[in-house]
Amino acid sequence: MVDLELKQSEHKTVQFTITDSSADAVDVSGATSITFNIKKRKSDTAALVAKTATDFTVTSATAGVITVDLNSTDTNQTAGKYTGELTIGLSSTHIDKSDDFSIDIIKKVS
């Protein structure tokens, strides 16, 4: 299953909704950190794309909705399957990481 599909070299705004284990929205107004990484393999230590808190827009804090822009450089990767991960710190001691998700980068049509 692919959770996110991107075309090579496209600009795309990706939206995330932060929820708890009961699928209820988490208020992110007090978030201390946010990161988003794209890696070729889950086991890779270095990310091909790395976004930090300053790259995110909080669309609706109480609904847990945040967005991040991926530019054409970010998505200019070899076509194929990648792993995405999102982390958010809601306090200095509470940092949550998403389940890894699949990203499919599709070859652009020239």
ABEGO torsion letter per residue (X at the ends): XBABBBBBGBBBBBBBBBBBAAGBBBBAAABABBBBBBBABAABABBABBBBAAABBBABAAAGBBBBBBBAAAABBBBEBBBBBBBBBABAABBBBBBBBBBBBBBBBX
